[in-house]
């Protein structure tokens, strides 16, 4: 995962029990494709708070726009982690929060990163409110001497409501929709969107598309079956961000922006042979090698002698 010094802070103001379960699960380590918890503490209102790593990534939709038309191998690389996480979430092996579509991201190395919103969480509180009795201890002491037990209970309930209001997220970060709350479904949907970008003429599309559609609301077994089909669709290939320029001025970019896999393998094989000749020399028999420099010098000398002999005639 490519990381930066950025982070985001959450507190369990809305549902402390759900939030603490998510923190405990994530702090134990949930794999390389889920954002990790870096610190745990308390917000100013006293709620459990967690600081989550904010990696340097781009949204999946933006990554797909940059890639153009991904090959089956690139689609396998992007979707296998999504389906693995979805299957683990459906089976209860990992606690997954809300996953809006923009929470599925791709880092600069081409790896999937899921920045889910913790269940029961709000943006971390930044300070106390005037309605919080802890903001003025002297007022709390005076009230304790004169208020009845019922009035004190009512005030405590009002203070708790005030703290919940203080911790609600700002309008820039609205609460997740009911569909976002089903993180496994959103991950399968994201995987389906990747395969939607693959060439429709690909033979695997007719098999994978209905299986992925069924896996959205299926159980862990259904998602695992879809994962097996994706793994067998093609060998995984790394994500390439660079795209070649057009051959003609009026030509648009086409394809994923990388050479075909067979061409790439052939170029790599030629490069390895050339490097071996330069480093170890040209084979002469079974056990002897002649340095490339000696061969070049001999070729130049031979060429000069031939030219001189030809000029004398």
C-alpha positions in Angstrom: 0.0 0.0 0.0 1.3 3.4 -0.9 0.9 5.7 2.1 1.2 9.3 3.1 1.2 11.1 6.4 -2.5 11.8 6.1 -5.1 10.3 8.4 -8.8 10.5 9.3 -10.3 10.4 12.8 -13.6 8.8 13.8 -15.4 8.6 17.1 -18.2 6.2 18.2 -20.8 8.9 19.0 -23.7 7.2 17.2 -23.2 3.6 18.3 -20.3 3.0 20.7 -20.8 -0.8 20.7 -20.7 -1.2 16.9 -17.8 1.2 16.7 -15.7 -0.5 19.3 -16.3 -3.9 17.6 -15.0 -2.4 14.3 -11.9 -0.9 16.1 -11.1 -4.1 17.8 -11.4 -6.1 14.6 -9.3 -3.6 12.5 -6.7 -3.1 15.2 -6.0 -6.8 15.1 -5.1 -6.6 11.4 -7.5 -7.1 8.5 -5.2 -7.6 5.6 -3.4 -5.3 3.1 -6.5 -4.0 1.3 -8.4 -2.4 4.3 -7.2 0.9 5.7 -5.6 0.2 9.1 -6.2 1.8 12.5 -3.0 3.7 13.5 -4.1 5.1 16.9 -6.9 4.7 19.4 -8.0 7.2 22.1 -10.8 9.4 23.3 -12.4 12.4 21.7 -13.1 15.5 23.8 -16.6 14.3 24.5 -15.3 11.1 25.9 -16.2 8.7 23.1 -13.9 6.0 21.8 -11.9 7.5 18.9 -9.7 6.0 16.2 -7.3 7.4 13.8 -7.3 5.7 10.4 -4.6 5.8 7.8 -5.5 8.0 4.7 -3.4 6.5 1.9 -2.5 8.2 -1.3 -5.0 6.8 -3.7 -7.5 7.6 -6.5 -11.1 6.5 -6.7 -11.8 3.3 -8.6 -13.9 5.2 -11.1 -11.0 7.6 -11.8 -8.6 4.7 -12.1 -10.8 3.0 -14.6 -11.0 6.2 -16.6 -7.2 6.4 -16.7 -6.9 2.7 -17.7 -9.4 2.8 -20.5 -10.3 -0.7 -21.5 -8.6 -3.1 -19.0 -7.5 -6.5 -20.1 -8.9 -9.6 -18.4 -5.6 -9.9 -16.4 -5.9 -6.3 -15.1 -9.5 -6.9 -14.2 -8.5 -10.0 -12.3 -5.9 -8.0 -10.3 -8.4 -5.4 -9.4 -11.4 -7.6 -8.5 -9.9 -10.5 -6.7 -9.2 -8.5 -3.5 -12.8 -7.0 -3.6 -14.4 -10.4 -3.8 -12.1 -11.9 -1.1 -13.1 -9.1 1.3 -16.8 -9.4 0.4 -16.7 -13.2 1.1 -14.9 -12.6 4.4 -17.5 -9.9 5.4 -20.5 -12.1 4.5 -19.0 -15.0 6.5 -18.4 -12.8 9.5 -14.6 -13.2 9.4 -14.1 -9.4 9.2 -16.1 -6.4 10.4 -16.8 -4.2 7.4 -18.4 -0.7 7.7 -20.3 1.3 5.1 -18.6 1.3 1.7 -19.7 4.1 -0.6 -18.6 3.6 -4.2 -15.9 6.3 -3.8 -14.5 4.4 -0.8 -13.1 1.7 -3.1 -9.8 3.1 -4.3 -6.6 2.2 -6.1 -3.1 3.3 -5.0 -0.2 4.2 -7.3 1.0 0.6 -7.3 -2.3 -0.6 -8.7 -3.5 -2.2 -5.5 -7.0 -2.0 -4.2 -7.6 -0.1 -1.0 -11.0 0.0 0.8 -11.6 3.0 3.1 -14.8 1.9 4.8 -16.8 4.1 7.2 -16.8 2.5 10.6 -20.3 1.4 11.8 -21.7 3.7 14.5 -19.1 6.4 13.8 -19.1 10.1 13.3 -16.3 12.5 12.5 -14.2 12.9 15.6 -15.3 15.7 18.0 -13.0 18.7 18.1 -14.2 20.4 21.3 -16.8 20.6 24.1 -20.1 22.3 23.8 -21.6 24.8 26.2 -24.3 22.4 27.1 -21.8 19.8 28.3 -21.8 19.9 32.1 -18.1 18.9 32.2 -17.3 22.3 30.6 -18.1 24.0 33.9 -17.4 21.8 37.0 -18.5 24.5 39.4 -21.9 24.8 37.8 -22.3 21.0 38.0 -21.4 21.0 41.7 -24.0 23.8 42.5 -26.6 22.0 40.5 -25.9 18.7 42.3 -26.8 20.3 45.6 -30.1 21.8 44.6 -31.6 19.6 41.9 -33.7 16.6 42.6 -32.7 13.2 41.4 -35.2 13.3 38.6 -34.0 16.7 37.4 -30.4 15.5 37.4 -31.3 12.5 35.3 -33.1 14.7 32.8 -30.1 17.0 32.6 -27.8 14.1 32.1 -30.0 12.8 29.2 -30.0 16.3 27.7 -26.2 16.5 28.0 -25.8 13.1 26.3 -28.1 14.2 23.5 -26.0 17.4 23.1 -22.8 15.4 22.8 -24.4 13.2 20.2 -25.4 16.4 18.2 -21.9 17.7 18.6 -20.5 14.6 17.0 -22.8 14.3 14.1 -20.9 14.6 10.8 -21.0 17.9 8.9 -23.0 18.2 5.7 -19.9 17.6 3.6 -19.9 14.0 4.9 -23.5 12.8 4.9 -24.6 9.6 6.6 -24.3 6.5 4.5 -27.3 5.2 2.6 -28.8 1.7 3.6 -27.1 0.2 0.5 -23.8 1.6 1.6 -24.2 -0.1 4.9 -24.0 -3.5 3.2 -20.3 -3.3 2.5 -20.1 -6.8 1.0 -22.7 -5.9 -1.6 -20.9 -2.7 -2.5 -17.6 -4.5 -3.0 -19.2 -7.0 -5.4 -20.8 -4.1 -7.2 -17.4 -2.4 -7.5 -16.0 -5.7 -8.9 -18.9 -5.9 -11.4 -18.1 -2.3 -12.6 -14.5 -3.3 -13.3 -15.6 -6.2 -15.6 -18.1 -3.9 -17.3 -15.1 -2.0 -18.7 -13.5 -5.2 -20.1 -14.2 -5.7 -23.9 -17.7 -7.1 -24.3 -16.4 -9.5 -26.9 -14.3 -11.3 -24.3 -15.3 -14.9 -23.8 -15.3 -14.6 -20.0 -17.9 -11.8 -19.9 -20.8 -14.0 -20.7 -20.0 -16.3 -17.8 -18.9 -13.8 -15.2 -21.5 -11.1 -15.6 -24.5 -13.1 -14.4 -22.5 -14.8 -11.6 -21.3 -11.4 -10.2 -24.9 -10.1 -10.4 -26.1 -13.1 -8.3 -23.2 -12.6 -5.8 -24.3 -9.1 -4.8 -27.1 -10.4 -2.6 -25.7 -13.9 -2.2 -24.1 -15.6 0.8 -20.4 -16.2 1.4 -20.5 -19.4 -0.7 -22.0 -17.6 -3.7 -19.3 -14.9 -3.6 -16.6 -17.5 -3.2 -17.9 -19.3 -6.3 -17.7 -16.0 -8.2 -14.2 -15.5 -6.9 -13.1 -18.9 -8.2 -14.4 -18.0 -11.7 -12.6 -14.7 -11.7 -9.3 -16.3 -10.6 -9.6 -18.8 -13.5 -10.6 -16.1 -16.1 -7.0 -15.0 -16.8 -3.6 -14.7 -15.2 -3.4 -11.5 -13.1 -1.5 -8.6 -14.7 -0.1 -5.4 -13.1 -1.9 -2.1 -13.6 -0.1 0.2 -16.0 -1.0 3.9 -15.7 0.8 5.1 -18.8 -1.0 5.2 -22.1 0.7 5.3 -25.5 0.2 8.3 -27.8 -1.9 8.1 -30.9 -0.2 7.1 -34.2 -2.1 9.9 -36.1 -3.1 13.4 -34.9 -6.8 12.7 -35.2 -6.6 9.2 -33.6 -8.1 8.7 -30.1 -6.5 6.6 -27.3 -7.5 3.0 -27.5 -7.0 0.2 -25.1 -5.5 -0.1 -21.7 -2.3 1.8 -22.5 0.1 -1.0 -22.5 1.6 -3.5 -25.0 -0.1 -6.9 -25.3 1.1 -9.5 -22.8 2.7 -11.6 -25.5 4.7 -8.6 -26.9 5.7 -7.6 -23.4 7.0 -11.1 -22.6 9.0 -11.2 -25.9 10.6 -7.9 -25.2 11.6 -9.0 -21.7 13.1 -12.2 -23.1 15.2 -10.3 -25.7 16.4 -7.9 -23.0 17.5 -10.8 -20.8 19.4 -12.4 -23.6 21.2 -9.1 -24.4 22.0 -8.5 -20.8 23.4 -12.0 -20.5 25.7 -11.5 -23.5 27.0 -8.2 -22.3 27.7 -9.4 -18.7 29.0 -12.9 -19.5 30.2 -12.7 -23.1 29.4 -14.6 -26.3 29.4 -18.4 -26.0 32.3 -20.1 -27.9 31.8 -23.8 -27.5 30.3 -25.4 -24.4 32.5 -23.9 -21.7 34.1 -20.8 -23.1 32.8 -17.3 -23.6 34.4 -14.4 -25.5 33.9 -10.9 -24.1 31.7 -8.7 -26.3 34.4 -6.0 -26.3 36.9 -8.4 -27.9 34.4 -9.4 -30.6 33.6 -5.7 -31.4 37.3 -4.8 -31.6 37.9 -7.9 -33.9 35.0 -6.9 -36.1 36.2 -3.3 -36.5 39.8 -4.5 -37.3 38.6 -7.1 -39.8 36.3 -4.5 -41.4 39.3 -2.1 -41.7 41.5 -4.7 -43.3 38.9 -5.7 -45.8 38.3 -2.0 -46.7 42.1 -1.4 -47.1 42.6 -4.5 -49.3 39.7 -3.5 -51.5 41.1 0.0 -51.9 44.5 -1.3 -53.1 43.0 -3.3 -56.0 
